[in-house]
Amino acid sequence: MKRDHVRIACKSICLMAMVALLIFASPALADVSYDSSINFYKDGAYDSIESDGTDDSHVSYQSFSGGVGTGWSLVNGESFGFTHGYADAANLKQGVYAQIISSPNNNHFSDARISTEATNRLTVLPGTSGLAEGDTTILTLKIRVDGSMHTEATSYPGKSWAHAEMDAGLTVRDFAIQIDTGEGMWTPRQASFGASCELESYDVSFPHWGYNYSSNWDKSWSYDSNIDAGSSYRISDEVSYLGESFHYQEGLSFDTGEITLIFEAIVGHTLDFESNMYLYVDASNNAMSYADFGNTFAFDVTAANGVALQWQVVPEPATVLLLGAAGLFLRRKR
């Protein structure tokens, strides 16, 4: 009997150790959501696909028309759309992809849109720094967005149009800081980042404009923090051509490089991180556009001088099930 009690106790300890390891290994509190829509022309009528949802840790999804993955054919006069994306707030990363293809005789406007949002939270702890709660410390935030865009269209008589745009942003706030503005309470940003780009190619009226094809490119990003005035970057470019019935395509890359933001945080306080990413593409007539930001928008946060950063954790569903199984195991053995 004693041996049985010892055996049961050892198994119970092992189970509880496994549960503890799983709890501590659980990903950070990570709320994500997505929203996707595609409007395309098929069988003589418009059709639309929409999807949205949320997940408490990770989401991966796609929407499509035309049988993606099983082979598809695009009939002249129709259009095709595709979106894909993911948001992994636990690992501080998200990405999106969108594409629209329009056949030569499709003079209807077709588009695709996809957006993701992610939130996470960490608490700044003294760690081994010797700082007390209420003291200020310095945190370093590194962030990067990179991807590519492509548009192509045909000039007269195609009357083509292709367009793509991307927006991404991140904010860090300490909601324990409340400032009375006289019209309500306001929480300032500890750090923020924003990036955008846009590419379009289209046929224009000739001879009114003096040319019949144009392509425009614009990209920008900016960032700031509570101890840094911030910085911004922007570049624009436009090209135009005069010709007859030719196909033109433009592909450009977007890359912010690794951006470093330094900001102050209060020891003992909790910081909320909110990030978002959005793509929109459209095309008509003999045109195509896509934006590929599927391997991008990742960031990292570090502290110096022994300060500890504690991301909030919640048990995964599997962990909860294991906790229940452990309870059942103990009851059965008794």
SVG drawing of the C-alpha trace seen along z (x, -y; Angstrom):
<svg xmlns="http://www.w3.org/2000/svg" viewBox="-25 -72 48 74">
<polyline fill="none" stroke="black" stroke-width="0.4" points="0.0,0.0 2.8,-2.4 4.5,-1.7 1.2,-2.4 0.9,-5.7 4.5,-6.6 3.9,-5.7 0.7,-7.8 2.5,-10.7 5.4,-10.5 3.0,-10.4 1.0,-13.3 4.2,-15.4 5.3,-14.5 1.9,-15.5 1.9,-18.8 5.4,-19.5 4.4,-18.9 1.4,-21.2 3.6,-23.9 6.0,-23.7 3.1,-24.0 1.7,-27.0 5.0,-28.8 5.6,-27.9 2.2,-29.2 2.4,-32.1 1.8,-35.6 -1.7,-37.0 -2.4,-37.6 -5.7,-38.8 -5.9,-38.9 -8.7,-39.6 -9.0,-39.7 -11.4,-41.0 -11.2,-40.1 -13.4,-40.8 -13.1,-40.1 -15.4,-41.5 -15.0,-39.9 -16.9,-39.5 -18.0,-36.0 -20.7,-34.4 -22.1,-37.8 -22.5,-39.1 -20.6,-40.4 -19.8,-38.1 -18.3,-38.7 -16.5,-36.7 -16.2,-38.0 -14.6,-36.5 -13.8,-37.7 -13.0,-36.3 -11.0,-36.4 -8.7,-34.0 -7.0,-34.3 -3.6,-33.2 -3.0,-32.7 -5.0,-32.9 -4.3,-31.9 -6.9,-32.2 -7.5,-32.7 -10.4,-33.7 -10.6,-33.1 -12.6,-32.6 -12.0,-30.4 -10.8,-27.2 -7.4,-28.1 -5.4,-25.0 -7.4,-22.8 -6.6,-24.6 -8.6,-27.3 -9.1,-29.0 -10.0,-32.7 -12.6,-33.2 -12.2,-36.3 -14.6,-38.9 -14.1,-37.7 -11.9,-38.5 -10.3,-36.7 -9.3,-37.6 -7.3,-36.1 -6.3,-37.1 -4.2,-35.5 -2.8,-36.5 -1.8,-35.7 -1.5,-37.4 0.6,-35.9 0.5,-38.3 2.3,-35.9 5.4,-36.1 4.8,-39.7 4.5,-39.1 1.8,-39.4 1.6,-39.4 -0.9,-39.8 -1.2,-39.1 -3.8,-40.2 -4.1,-39.8 -6.6,-40.7 -6.5,-39.6 -8.8,-41.1 -9.2,-39.7 -9.1,-41.9 -12.8,-42.1 -13.7,-42.6 -14.5,-46.3 -15.9,-45.9 -14.0,-47.1 -12.8,-44.2 -11.0,-44.5 -9.7,-42.6 -9.1,-43.8 -7.6,-42.2 -6.7,-43.6 -5.3,-42.2 -5.1,-43.5 -3.1,-42.2 -2.8,-43.2 -0.4,-42.1 0.6,-43.2 3.7,-43.2 4.5,-44.4 7.8,-46.1 9.3,-44.5 12.4,-45.5 14.2,-42.2 17.8,-42.5 18.1,-46.2 17.7,-47.5 14.9,-49.9 11.8,-50.3 8.2,-50.4 7.5,-53.9 11.0,-54.4 11.5,-55.0 13.6,-52.8 14.4,-52.6 13.0,-50.1 14.1,-49.4 11.6,-48.6 12.9,-47.3 10.5,-47.0 10.6,-46.3 8.1,-46.2 9.1,-44.9 7.3,-43.5 6.6,-44.2 3.9,-45.5 3.2,-44.8 0.8,-46.4 0.4,-45.9 -2.1,-47.2 -2.6,-47.7 -3.0,-51.1 -5.6,-52.0 -7.8,-50.3 -7.7,-48.4 -8.5,-51.2 -6.8,-49.2 -6.4,-50.2 -4.3,-48.5 -3.8,-49.7 -2.3,-48.5 -1.8,-50.0 -0.6,-49.0 -0.8,-50.5 0.7,-49.3 0.9,-50.7 1.9,-50.0 1.2,-51.9 2.4,-51.4 0.4,-52.8 0.5,-52.8 -3.2,-53.1 -2.2,-53.9 -1.2,-57.3 -4.2,-59.5 -4.1,-63.2 -7.0,-65.5 -7.5,-67.6 -10.5,-69.4 -12.7,-67.5 -11.9,-64.1 -9.0,-61.8 -6.3,-61.1 -3.6,-58.4 -0.5,-59.5 1.5,-57.0 4.8,-55.8 5.9,-54.9 4.3,-54.7 5.1,-53.6 3.3,-53.9 4.2,-52.8 2.4,-53.0 2.9,-52.6 0.9,-52.8 1.5,-51.8 -0.9,-52.3 -0.7,-51.9 -3.5,-53.1 -4.5,-54.3 -5.4,-58.0 -7.1,-60.2 -5.1,-61.2 -4.6,-63.7 -5.9,-65.8 -3.0,-64.7 -0.3,-64.4 0.3,-60.8 -1.9,-57.7 -0.3,-55.6 0.9,-56.5 2.4,-54.8 2.7,-56.3 4.6,-55.1 4.6,-56.5 6.0,-55.2 6.5,-56.6 7.0,-55.7 7.4,-57.6 8.0,-56.8 8.3,-58.6 8.5,-58.0 8.1,-59.8 11.8,-60.6 12.4,-60.9 10.9,-63.6 10.8,-60.9 11.6,-60.7 9.9,-60.3 10.7,-59.2 8.8,-59.7 9.5,-59.3 7.2,-59.6 7.8,-58.8 5.7,-59.1 6.3,-57.8 4.2,-58.4 4.3,-57.0 2.8,-57.8 2.1,-54.7 -0.6,-52.5 -1.9,-49.3 1.0,-48.2 1.2,-46.3 3.1,-47.9 4.1,-46.5 5.7,-47.9 7.1,-46.0 8.7,-47.8 9.9,-46.7 9.2,-48.3 11.5,-48.0 11.8,-50.3 14.9,-48.5 15.3,-47.8 14.0,-50.8 15.0,-51.3 12.8,-53.2 13.9,-54.1 11.2,-55.0 10.7,-55.5 8.5,-53.1 7.5,-53.1 8.6,-50.1 5.6,-48.2 3.3,-49.5 1.7,-47.5 2.2,-48.4 -0.4,-47.6 0.8,-46.9 -1.6,-47.3 -0.6,-46.6 -2.5,-46.6 -1.8,-45.8 -4.1,-46.5 -3.9,-45.7 -6.1,-46.8 -5.8,-45.9 -8.0,-46.5 -8.0,-46.1 -10.2,-46.4 -9.9,-45.4 -6.6,-43.8 -4.8,-44.4 -3.4,-42.7 -2.2,-43.9 -0.9,-42.2 0.8,-43.2 2.9,-40.7 3.7,-41.5 3.5,-37.9 6.9,-37.8 6.9,-41.1 5.8,-43.4 7.8,-41.9 9.0,-43.7 10.9,-43.0 11.1,-44.6 14.2,-44.5 15.2,-46.1 18.5,-47.0 20.2,-46.9 18.4,-43.8 14.9,-45.1 12.5,-42.2 9.7,-42.2 6.8,-39.9 4.5,-39.2 1.1,-38.1 0.4,-34.4 -2.7,-32.3 -3.1,-28.5 -3.6,-27.1 -6.7,-24.9 -4.5,-21.8 -3.1,-22.9 -6.5,-23.3 -7.5,-19.8 -4.3,-18.4 -5.2,-20.1 -8.6,-18.4 -7.0,-15.1 -4.6,-15.4 -7.5,-15.9 -9.3,-12.9 -6.1,-10.8 -5.8,-11.7 -9.5,-11.0 -9.3,-7.7 -6.2,-6.6 -7.9,-7.5"/>
</svg>
